[in-house]
Amino acid sequence: AQKITQTQPGMFVQEKEAVTLDCTYDTSDQSYGLFWYKQPSSGEMIFLLYQGSYDEQNATEGRYSLNFQKARKSANLVISASQLGDSAMYFCAMRERKRNTPLVFGKGTRLSVIA
Amino acid sequence: GAVVSQHPSRVICKSGTSVKIECRSLDFQATTMFWYRQFPKQSLMLMATSNEGSKATYEQGVEKDKFLINHASLTLSTLTVTSAHPEDSSFYICSARDRLAGLQETQYFGPGTRLLVL
């Protein structure tokens, strides 16, 4: 069975600094996808990044990048130049290759950006 | 990106009543929709997988008779919380994938429904 582990319940970062949110996963499948979502206090789930298990390059999008280390089964999210608006819950999730399998989420990390 | 709507956004009801939550994919067809429940300061827990035209698949520990799911079309799934009790108060989020989506495509999430049972 697939499992996602986020060991940091809460993180603080100074505005304009970079921060890394940890995510490790466990699966017996060779083909899978890893996702990061941001959930502000409004509750909406905002898709940030996708990393495929066979992707050779780390996913990036603007200030968000994913540090994918397949051998360690880790997919950490790096946010550069933090902004106050980055304060939110961040969830790492995984889906196995089989069609129509759901996303399985980690427990999340609450990020607080300090001015 | 694709849009998933959810209605209502908030509902307050008395204990013992039933509440229906609608989830619609607005610009794509979703063979499969997923229902999650999220308690305060916790993660999203999958309740069930809803397949168009067939019975939903429920996760272990989720009562089928209490959480009725209907997926009557490729764009609509409904979750009915029957005989709601205060412990059912939670944030319910639906999610859908485009039926043509590849592995790399995300699930699209509705904005969620906050249910408060008094």
Interface residues (C-beta under 8 A of the other chain):
Chain A: S31 Y32 G33 F35 S42 G43 E44 M45 F47 Y50 G52 F91 R95 R97 N100 P102 L103 V104 F105 G106 K107 G108 R110
Chain B: G1 T31 T32 F34 Q38 K41 Q42 S43 L44 M45 L46 T49 N51 F91 I93 S95 R97 L103 Q104 E105 T106 Q107 F109 P111 G112 R114
